[in-house]
């Protein structure tokens, strides 16, 4: 799988406002308390997990799994540098909440159902698995032409993933997480250069330079847009 080293580093995704808004969404859709056990697959630097730990005063540090050992990780979670399948295979704990945030598309389609079933089996009696992907009908992520084309392909894969999961589980609900982003064009261009989103990973330098110029011409100095995610929630029980 390709790896992202910059997706949650100095972007709106790592901002205090975004993290607090996202945690509020989690708590609204899954009741959590100080005794809750939480797992994040594809945790990045663990900023969300760290904030949940302090906000709820969790007795047990949440666990984050990722193949990349990022710098500047939060100290309030337990990091496991390992493959999700390997972790779930040897894991003995039951989790009240498992989060897969914008990383499930990294897994091959033929393994995604196995992953979700493994997660489902790892949930506690009233646990929930929450899978997030970009809401293609509402999201307004600033793009250049080639980036938009790649994004459309990614949207189709995400839609296929959701359909595949939905046909294999009964206790599923759909919700939407929305966040209003206000960012300087200069900062957003720096994110593009660092390939902050997976669709940019295979772009060469020439393609990025051309894309950056397109964004300079297309968007104002201060860019306002909506970052929208679909949340597919699978419950252990009704």
N, C-alpha and C positions, 0 to 999 in steps of 0.2 A: 504493500500500500504506500502511496505517497504520503509525505509527512509535512505538516505545516508548523513552522517555528514562530510565526508572527501573527497568527490569527487573533490571539487575545492579548497581544503585547502593545500597549500604548495606542489603542484604538478605542472607539466607543464601547466595544465589547468588554473592555477592561475598566471602564469608567465606574465610579462609585454609583452614579445614577442608574446606569444600565444594570449593574449587579443587584442593587437594591430592588429595582423594578422586577427583575427576573425572579429573585427569591420570593418576592411578594406573590408572584404568579404561582410559584411552586406550592407555597403554603396555602394559598387559596384553593388549589386543586388537590392537595394531599395534606391532610392534617398531620403535622409533625410536632414532636415534643422533645424534651431533653434526653429521652430514652431511645429515640429513633436511630436506626442504622441506615446509612446512606452510601450508595456506590455511584460513581460517575465513570462511565466508559468513554475514553477520549477526553480526559480531564484537563489537558493543557497545563497551565500553571496552577490550577486549583484555586483560583481566586473566588469562584462561586462557593466551592466547598468550605473554604476558610471562613467566608462571611457567614455561611449557615451555621458553622460550628460556634462562632462567637454570638450570633444573634439568638440562637436557641439554647446556648450553653450546653451543648451536647456532652453527655458523659463519655461517649465513645467517638473518637475522631472519625470523620467520614473517610472513605477510601476512594482513591482515584487511580484509574488504570490508563496508561498511555505508553506507546512505544518510544516516544521521545522524552528524554530527561531534560526538560526545559530549565533554564536558569531562572532565578528570581521566583521560585515556587513559593506558594503560601506555606507557612509553617503549621497551620492548624488542620492539616489533613495528612493521611498516610498515603504516600505515593508508591505505586507498584509499577516498575518498568517491565511490562510484560504484555503478551498478547491476551486479548479479552477471553478467547476460548481457553487458553491455558489457565488463566486465573479462575474462571468459572468452574473448570474441571476439578481443581484442587481445593477450591473454597468450601468451607464448612459452615459459613455464617448464612443467616437469612436477613434480607434487607427489606426495610419498609419502603424505601424509594430507590429506584435505579434510574439514572439519567443517561440518555444517549443524545447529546446535543450537537447536531450538525456534523456528525461523524459517521453515521450509519452507511452513507453512500460510499465510504472508503472500502467497505466489505463487498466481496463478490456476491452477486445476486443469489447464487446457489448456496451461499453460506448464511445469508441473512435470516432465513427462517430458523435455522439451527441456533443462531445467536439469540434470537428473541425467545425461543423455547427454553434455552438454557437460562436466560434471565428470568423468565416466568417461573421456572422451577426453583429459582433462588430467592423469590419473594417470600416475605412473611405472610401470615394468614390474610391480613388486610393490606398487603403491600401493593405498590403500583410501579409499573415501568412506564416512563415518559420519554417518548422519542420525538425529537425536534428536527424539523427541516424547513427550508425557506418556503414561505407561502407565496408561490409564484403569481397568484392573482392579486396580491396586495402589496408585496414588497416593491420598493422604489430604489433599489441599490443603483448608484450611479455607474454607468458602464460606457465603454466605447464599443464600436460595431462588432469586432471579433470577439470581445469579451461577452457581449450580449448573446451572440450565436452559441458560444460554449455554455452559457448559462441556461439557455433554452434546452440544450441537450441534457444538462444536469437536472433541470426541472422534470423532464420526461422520465429520467431514471428514478428520481425521488417519488414521482407519482406511481410508478410501477412497483416500487418498494412498498409504499403504503397499501396498495391494492393487494399485494402478495401477503402482507401481514394481516390485513383485515379479513381475508378469506380463511384464515387459520385460527383466529381467536374470536370468542364471543363477547367478552367483556371489554369492549373498546369504545372510547369516546374521543371526539375531536374538539380541541379548543385552539384559540389563537392568541399568541403573545405579540403585542405591538409596542414598538419603542420609537419615539420621534428623535431623529438624529439631527444635530446641527454641528457642522464641521467645516473648518477652513479648507478651501480647495487645496492649498499647499500641503496640508497634513494628509488629505485623502490621496493626493498624488504620491506622497511618500509611502503610503500603504500599498498603493499599486506597485511601486518599484520593489517593495519587499514581498510581493505576491501574497497578500494577506488572505486571499480566498483560493480554494483548491483549483478552480478553473484556470488560474493564472500560472500554475506551476510549470506547465510545458511551453509557455510562451518564451520566445527568444528575446534578446535585448532589443533588436530592431522592431519587433512587434509591440513591445512595451512602450518604446519611445513614441511610436506612431499613435498608440492608444492614449498615451498621456497628453499628446497634443490635441487629440479629439476631445478629451475631457476638458482641457483648458478652454477650448472654443465653445463647448456645449454648455458648461455649467458656470454659475457666478462664483465670486470669490468666497462667499459663504454658501455652502450647500445644505439645504434642508430636505430631508426625505424620511420615509417611514421604513423601518426595518421590521418585517413581519414574519413570524414563524408559525407553522402548523405544529400543534402538539398532539401526537397520537398517544393516548393513555390506555394501557392494558392493565386491568385490575386482576388481582389474584382471585377475587370472589366478587359477586354482585354487590 
